[in-house]
């Protein structure tokens, strides 16, 4: 059994040998089936979750779900798909839309029954009150956004102006440009939160994923070049972005934790260690290792195996 999490930008696969994360931008026409072929083996079965149905290459989520299911079934004809109803399905249905967070909660809630799970990926951060599992069944991403359980902010792909409309530059309140000049990956690379090998998405300018290139992209956010404002000022943009992003995540998590009287906050995803270190939360990487980077893929596999055993 392998676990698969199909996002709009990333494909994550988990099996007994480890986790595999591929940059697979559906919105650019990436071939999902071609990536999955690497994991086909005789008699292999797959349990799947998705969030890629929202990619704007699809006219609707219904179309996206149908396409993802069809692509997976090219490689794994007997694949099963976990839905927001907490049930596995073998054909497209509305419940399959964005169920990856629920699979992660389903596999985590027994060990941490009164905790809040915070899973920061490349694009979003899921905030899941594990003690309220029966109440969150069936929630759509729209409803999670409204409830504060989903933040469209991640470690890599979030545009810098999304959290930083104004930055202080030598005492001047300087508006940032709402243009796709730099992303969270540039800020986190400059700050040392990630290294170039962890910068796994395309840069905004499709350029190099180096600190120097990131500083140049960050400078463009205020209509400048790095040689115009200096490296220290460019780094201050990165610091201001992280401060703003961190506050958005922390305040949202605190609100959910207070609401459900959580006894712990556990972190997962590629941002797991950064969040745990910054706020004193519990890093699941300590017990899960690399598997924490692809928690929904790991989780949907575990839930499927649990169903087989039960």
Secondary structure in CASP SS format (residue, H / E / C, confidence):
PFRMAT SS
TARGET T0000
AUTHOR 0000-0000-0000
METHOD secondary structure of the structure
MODEL  1
X C 1.00
X E 1.00
X E 1.00
X E 1.00
X E 1.00
X E 1.00
X C 1.00
X C 1.00
X C 1.00
X E 1.00
X E 1.00
X E 1.00
X E 1.00
X E 1.00
X E 1.00
X C 1.00
X C 1.00
X E 1.00
X E 1.00
X E 1.00
X E 1.00
X E 1.00
X E 1.00
X C 1.00
X C 1.00
X H 1.00
X H 1.00
X H 1.00
X C 1.00
X C 1.00
X C 1.00
X H 1.00
X H 1.00
X H 1.00
X H 1.00
X H 1.00
X H 1.00
X H 1.00
X H 1.00
X C 1.00
X C 1.00
X C 1.00
X C 1.00
X C 1.00
X C 1.00
X E 1.00
X E 1.00
X E 1.00
X E 1.00
X E 1.00
X C 1.00
X H 1.00
X H 1.00
X H 1.00
X C 1.00
X C 1.00
X C 1.00
X C 1.00
X C 1.00
X C 1.00
X H 1.00
X H 1.00
X H 1.00
X H 1.00
X H 1.00
X H 1.00
X H 1.00
X H 1.00
X H 1.00
X H 1.00
X H 1.00
X H 1.00
X H 1.00
X H 1.00
X H 1.00
X C 1.00
X C 1.00
X C 1.00
X C 1.00
X E 1.00
X E 1.00
X E 1.00
X C 1.00
X C 1.00
X C 1.00
X C 1.00
X C 1.00
X E 1.00
X E 1.00
X C 1.00
X C 1.00
X C 1.00
X C 1.00
X H 1.00
X H 1.00
X H 1.00
X C 1.00
X C 1.00
X C 1.00
X H 1.00
X H 1.00
X H 1.00
X H 1.00
X H 1.00
X H 1.00
X H 1.00
X H 1.00
X H 1.00
X C 1.00
X C 1.00
X C 1.00
X C 1.00
X C 1.00
X C 1.00
X E 1.00
X E 1.00
X E 1.00
X E 1.00
X E 1.00
X E 1.00
X C 1.00
X C 1.00
X C 1.00
X C 1.00
X E 1.00
X E 1.00
X E 1.00
X E 1.00
X E 1.00
X H 1.00
X H 1.00
X H 1.00
X H 1.00
X H 1.00
X H 1.00
X H 1.00
X C 1.00
X C 1.00
X C 1.00
X C 1.00
X H 1.00
X H 1.00
X H 1.00
X H 1.00
X H 1.00
X H 1.00
X H 1.00
X C 1.00
X C 1.00
X E 1.00
X E 1.00
X C 1.00
X C 1.00
X C 1.00
X C 1.00
X C 1.00
X C 1.00
X C 1.00
X E 1.00
X H 1.00
X H 1.00
X H 1.00
X C 1.00
X C 1.00
X C 1.00
X E 1.00
X E 1.00
X E 1.00
X E 1.00
X C 1.00
X C 1.00
X E 1.00
X E 1.00
X E 1.00
X E 1.00
X C 1.00
X C 1.00
X C 1.00
X C 1.00
X C 1.00
X C 1.00
X C 1.00
X E 1.00
X H 1.00
X H 1.00
X H 1.00
X H 1.00
X H 1.00
X H 1.00
X H 1.00
X C 1.00
X C 1.00
X C 1.00
X C 1.00
X C 1.00
X H 1.00
X H 1.00
X H 1.00
X C 1.00
X C 1.00
X C 1.00
X C 1.00
X C 1.00
X C 1.00
X C 1.00
X C 1.00
X C 1.00
X C 1.00
X C 1.00
X C 1.00
X H 1.00
X H 1.00
X H 1.00
X H 1.00
X H 1.00
X H 1.00
X H 1.00
X H 1.00
X H 1.00
X H 1.00
X C 1.00
X C 1.00
X C 1.00
X C 1.00
X C 1.00
X H 1.00
X H 1.00
X H 1.00
X H 1.00
X C 1.00
X H 1.00
X H 1.00
X H 1.00
X H 1.00
X H 1.00
X H 1.00
X H 1.00
X H 1.00
X H 1.00
X H 1.00
X H 1.00
X H 1.00
X H 1.00
X H 1.00
X H 1.00
X H 1.00
X H 1.00
X H 1.00
X H 1.00
X H 1.00
X H 1.00
X H 1.00
X H 1.00
X H 1.00
X H 1.00
X H 1.00
X H 1.00
X H 1.00
X H 1.00
X C 1.00
X C 1.00
X C 1.00
X C 1.00
X E 1.00
X E 1.00
X E 1.00
X E 1.00
X E 1.00
X C 1.00
X C 1.00
X C 1.00
X H 1.00
X H 1.00
X H 1.00
X H 1.00
X H 1.00
X H 1.00
X H 1.00
X H 1.00
X C 1.00
X C 1.00
X E 1.00
X E 1.00
X C 1.00
X H 1.00
X H 1.00
X H 1.00
X H 1.00
X H 1.00
X H 1.00
X H 1.00
X H 1.00
X H 1.00
X H 1.00
X H 1.00
X H 1.00
X H 1.00
X H 1.00
X H 1.00
X H 1.00
X H 1.00
X H 1.00
X H 1.00
X H 1.00
X H 1.00
X H 1.00
X H 1.00
X H 1.00
X H 1.00
X C 1.00
END
